Amino acid sequence: MMRNPFAFILLFLCLISVNGQQKLIWLKIKRFHVADLERRLHENSGLAFLDGKLFSVNDSGNSAELFQLNKKNGAVARVWQTGLTNIDWEALTAGNDELYIGDIGNNSGSRKHLSVYRIKFGKDSIITRDSLQFYYPEQTDFSAPMLRTNFDSEALIFANGQLHLFTKEWLSKGTTHYIIDPKNSENQSAQKAEKYTTGFFVTDAAYFERKLYLVGYTKNTDVYLSVFSKSEQGIFFRNPPKKYYLGSAISISQIEAIAVDAEGIYLSGEGIDVPLLKIRPKFYFIPHAFLYQN
């Protein structure tokens, strides 16, 4: 029996706060399915807009190509040969009229040198390309078992002249926000800014009109989208997000990429090809109105 009435009131307020933060909005996205992507995008792992054009990439074990997509139907409109190396491309973002490719996949936790490639386009070709090198100063162990590290990442955005990286933490089920200076050409230490327990593995991020979009999945195949409203420059996690349940990866595919423009939210998922389950890579579009009404 609780004898202290003030302790009871405090517990009650805490429960209200926790429940408020964990409110879940159902937004199953099967109805927003636009198309199955082509087989050559079976392992797509990034989406980003640059000058109104939508780009995608594949992750490790695939070519170092950029795929320009028709945002209305997901069809490949053009393939750009980058001349780069794809160790584990996991993210795309754009800023300052340049496209950034995050070669940041690290699910083994063994990579000591991570890269972000920067590309500038001419009318019909890529005219410049260079790379930014970085590392996590907090990481001292590079021998963790596969999928047992908090220093994997698949999410990258550009905001306020900086690159912002969000980790995919296999142990904590959360994400850490790091900042990378795109003007620093040396191998730089990523600067830790904040941390948040998402409850899912973050597979991509997008930033649009002061909102941060994080998408990802759980070990139980549940796919989620969390939308944070930016509270101050460089800080996203001060206020709790709106969290949406999008469905199961078994039916909607493993969502690996997100991009946002004035019309809405674009999602893509890689295909699944195992003996008892075969799913083609998917492309979705959610108009903003369906999020604003919740």
N, C-alpha and C positions, 0 to 999 in steps of 0.2 A: 504494500500500500504506500503511495506517494504522500508523505506528510508535508512536504514543502510546496505550497501553492505556487510560488514563483518558479520553482523548477518545473512544475507541470506546464505552466504558461510558456516557459522557454522551450520545452520539448514540443509543445503544440505548434509554436511558431516555426521551429526547425522543420517539422514534418510538412507544414504548408510550403516552406521554401523549397525543400527537396522535391515535393510533388510538383511544384510549379516549374522547377527546372527540368524535370523529367517528363513533362507533358509531351505526348507523342501525337502527331497529326498523321492520319492515314492518307497517303496520296499514291495509291498503286498506279504504276505508270504503264501497265499493259495497254491501256486505252490511248496512250500517247505514242505508241510505236509507229514510226514513220516507215522504216525499211530494214531489211537485213543488209548488212554491209557485205562488200565483195570478199571473197575468200582471202585475197591478199592483205586484208585488214583483220585477219582472224585474231591477231594478238595486238590490236590497237591499244594504245595506252596514253593518249593525250589528245586534247582538243584546244584550239585557241583561234581567236579572230585577230587578223592583221589587215587593216585597210578594207574591212568588210568581207574579207576572204577567210573561209574556215579551213584550218589545217589540222592534220592528224599524223601520228607516227605509230610505229610498232615498237615493242620492247625488245629485250635481249634475244639473241639468236636470229634476228631478222636484219633486213637490209637497212642502210643508212639513208632512207628516202623520206621525203616529205610528201604527203598526199593532200592535195587541195580538193576539198569536198564541196559538192552542191549542198548548201544548207537546207534546201527544200526537200531533197529526197535522199541525201547521203551518198549519191553517186560520185565516183572519183572523176573530177574534172581535169586534173593534171597531176603528174608526178614530177617532183623536183629532185634531181640528183645532187646531194650535198657535198660529196667527196670527203665526208667525215667518217668517224668510226663509231659504231653503235655497240657500246659495251652493255649498257642497260638503260636505254632511253625510256623514261617513265613520265615525263611531263612536258607541256608546252605552255608558254605565255608570251605576251607581246608588250612592248613599251618603247617609246622613243623611235617609232617607225622601224623597230627591229623585232625579230622573232627569236625567242630564247628556247633552246632545247635542253631539258634537264637530264643529263646522263648521271642520274643520282640513285638508281636502284642499287640496293645493298642488303638484300634479304639474308645474305650469309653473314653480314656484319664484318666482312674481312677487307673491304675496300678502304685504303688509306688516302687515296686521291680521287676526288669526285669532281665532275666538270659540269659547267653550263655553257653550251655553245651559243654564240650570238651570230645571227645571220641578217644581212641586209640585202633586199631584193632590188634589182633594176627592173626595167620594163619586161624583159624576157629571160633574165638570168639572175643568179645569185652573184652579187658584185663584191661582197666582203663576207668573211667568216673568221671568227676568232673564238677563243675559249677563256672562261674564267675557272680558276682552280680554287677549291676550298676544302676544309676539313672541319670535323666537329672537335672542339678542344676538350669536351667532356669525355670523349671516347678514348679509353686506354686499353680495352680488351678487344682484340680483333680475331678471337678464336672461338666465339660463341657458336653453339650448334645452329644449323640452318633454321630460320624462322624463330630465332630466340634472341633477337636483338632489338634495341630501341633506336637504332641508328640507320634504319632503312628509310627511304622517302620516295614518294611518287607525286608530290604536289608542290607546285611552284606558281607564284603570281608576281606581277610587277605593279607596285603602287608607290607613289610619292618618291619616284626616282630610285627606288631600291627593289631588289629581288627578295621576296619573302618565301621561305621554304617551310613546309609542314611535314613532320616526320610521320612515318607509318610504324607505330610502336607495337611489336608483336608481344611484348611482355606486359606493358602497362595498359593496353587498350585505349591509349590516348594519343595526343600529338603535342609536339613541341615546336614552337614558332621560332625560326632562326632568320636573321637578316644577313644578306650578302650584298656587298657594294659592287655594282656593275662597272664602276670606274677604276676599281683596283685590279691591276693586271697581274699582281703577284699571287702566290698561293696563300689565300687568306683564311683566317679563323672565322668561321660562321658565328655571328653574335646571337646568343640566346636571348629572346625577348619575353616569352611567356609560355605557359603550358595549360592544356585543357584535357580533361577526361571525356573523350567523345563517346566511348562505349563501342566503338567500331574501328576497324583499320582504315585509315585515310588513304584513298587511292588517287584522289585528284582534288584540285582547288580551282576556283575562278573568283575574280573580283570585278564588281560592276556597281557603279553608283553607290559607293561607300558600304557595300555589302560583300561579305566573304562567304563563299559557298564551298563547303567541304562535303565530299561524297565518299562512301566506302561501304564495307561489308563486315560481317562477323563470321566466326567459325561455323555458325549455324546457317550460313548463307543468306542471312537477312541483310538487305541493302538499305542504307539510310542517307539522307541529305540533311545537313545542319546549316542554317543560314544565320550568320552573325552580323549585327549592325555595328559598324566601326564606331568606337567611342572617342578615340583621339588618334592623332597621327602615329601610325606604326603599331597600334594596339587594337586587337580584335576581340579578345576574350573577356573583357571587363564585364559584359552583360551576358546572361544566358541566351542561347540561340533559339530559333524555332527549329524543331527537329521533325523530319518527315520520314515515315516508313514507305519505301518505294516498292517493296515486294521481295520475293526470294530469287536469288541468282539462278536457281534451278529453272525458273520460268522466264525471267527477264534478261538473263545473262549476267556475267560478273561485271558490274559497272566499273569502268576504269578511267573514264574521262568526262570532263564537264567544261562547257564554255557558255557564256552568257552575253547576250546583246540586248538592244532595246525591245526586241520582240519577245524574248523568252529565254528558256534554259534548254541547252542541247546536251544530251548524254549519249555516250556510246559504251558498249560492253564488248569484251572479247569473247570469242567463241569458246565453247566447252566441248572437248572431244575425248571422252573416256569410254570404256567398253559399254557401260549401261546408260550413258547420257551424252547426247550430241545436240548442241545448240549452236546455231550460227551467230556470228557477231551482230549486234543490234545497234540501231540508231533511233533516238527518241527526241521529241521536242515538246516542251511544256510551256504554254503561254504564261506570262507573268500573272495574269488574272487568277489562275488556279492556285497560286501561292498567296497572293494578296488577300483572297477571300477567306483565308484561314487565320 
